[in-house]
Amino acid sequence: MNVAILGYASVGKNLEALFKNAGYTTIIGVRSPEKYLKHNVTRIVSAAEDADTVVLAIPYRVCGEVLPNLKMALSKKIVIDVTNPLNGDYSPILFDKEDSAGETLQRILLESMLVKAFNTIFADNMTPEKLDRDGRKLTTFIAGDHDSANEKVLQLAEKIGFSPINTGPLKNSRYPECMAHLNI
Ligand SMILES: NC(=O)c1ccc[n+]([C@@H]2O[C@H](COP(=O)([O-])OP(=O)(O)OC[C@H]3O[C@@H](n4cnc5c(N)ncnc54)[C@H](OP(=O)(O)O)[C@@H]3O)[C@@H](O)[C@H]2O)c1
C-alpha cells in the first residue's frame, strides 16, 4: 500500500519517516516541488491521485482552497486528517459546539472517507524513539464515519508505532481538536 503525505513540514517529514520504517511506500505532495530539490516530491494533485491513502499535513486554514481541487483525486480514498484548526498565530479557530475541523473537511470531500488521527501529538514526538515510552506507545485518537476506514487507520497507526484508540464517529474529532488547542 502506498501513502501520500500532502505537506512537507515537521509533521509531513516525521510521518514520512515512520511510514517508511514500517515498510510503506510514500509519495510526498507539495505545492512547489522546485522548493524541495533534495527530496523526492511531486505536486499535491499527483500525489493524491497516485496514493491509496492520503495524509493531510497542511494547515487547516488553507484546506478550503486546496481540497476542492482534489475531490476527484481523493474520491473513495481514506484521507487521514492530522490538521488542527489554528489561525496563523496558533490561536484556535473555534467551531459551533456541533462542528469541528474534521467534519468541515469531510463536507468538502464528500466522496472520501475522512479519518481524524495523530493531531494531538506534537511533530517532535512523531519519531520511533519518542513514540515508545519504555514500551508504552503514545496514544492517538481516531474518529471517522466509515467503520472500515477507522479500522484501517487504526492498524496503520499501530504499525507505524502509535497506540491508537478508535473513538467512533467523526463528530468525536471535536474532542482531540480541543485537546490539541489545550496542548498548544
Ligand atoms: N507541528 C505539529 O507539532 C503538529 C502536530 C499535530 C498536528 N499538526 C497539524 O498538522 C498540519 C501540518 O503541520 P506542520 O507543523 O507540519 O506544518 P504547517 O506549517 O502547518 O504546514 C506546512 C506545510 O503546508 C504547506 N502549505 C502551506 N500553505 C499551503 C497552501 N496554500 N497550499 C498547499 N500547501 C500549503 C507548506 O508548503 P510550503 O513548503 O510550500 O510552504 C508545508 O508543506 C497542520 O494542520 C497542523 O495543525 C501539527
The ligand as an ORCA input file, in Angstrom:
! r2SCAN-3c Opt
* xyz 0 1
  N       3.596     20.745     14.101
  C       2.982     19.949     14.981
  O       3.523     19.633     16.068
  C       1.617     19.386     14.663
  C       1.118     18.328     15.437
  C      -0.112     17.784     15.119
  C      -0.839     18.281     14.048
  N      -0.344     19.318     13.319
  C      -1.118     19.791     12.162
  O      -0.531     19.136     11.018
  C      -0.531     20.008      9.884
  C       0.912     20.208      9.413
  O       1.631     20.864     10.433
  P       3.180     21.261     10.264
  O       3.550     21.907     11.546
  O       3.949     20.117      9.754
  O       3.213     22.310      9.094
  P       2.379     23.619      8.712
  O       3.247     24.796      8.929
  O       1.040     23.621      9.346
  O       2.202     23.330      7.148
  C       3.305     23.415      6.320
  C       3.088     22.638      5.030
  O       1.851     23.056      4.429
  C       2.126     23.539      3.116
  N       1.211     24.617      2.734
  C       1.012     25.787      3.367
  N       0.093     26.526      2.718
  C      -0.273     25.801      1.641
  C      -1.167     26.012      0.564
  N      -1.904     27.135      0.476
  N      -1.294     25.054     -0.373
  C      -0.574     23.905     -0.294
  N       0.291     23.638      0.697
  C       0.441     24.570      1.650
  C       3.564     24.061      3.193
  O       4.075     24.124      1.897
  P       5.326     25.082      1.520
  O       6.518     24.343      1.990
  O       5.202     25.212      0.051
  O       5.092     26.384      2.243
  C       4.194     22.969      4.062
  O       4.497     21.825      3.295
  C      -1.216     21.291     10.350
  O      -2.575     21.250     10.029
  C      -1.036     21.268     11.869
  O      -2.058     21.980     12.547
  C       0.873     19.879     13.593
*
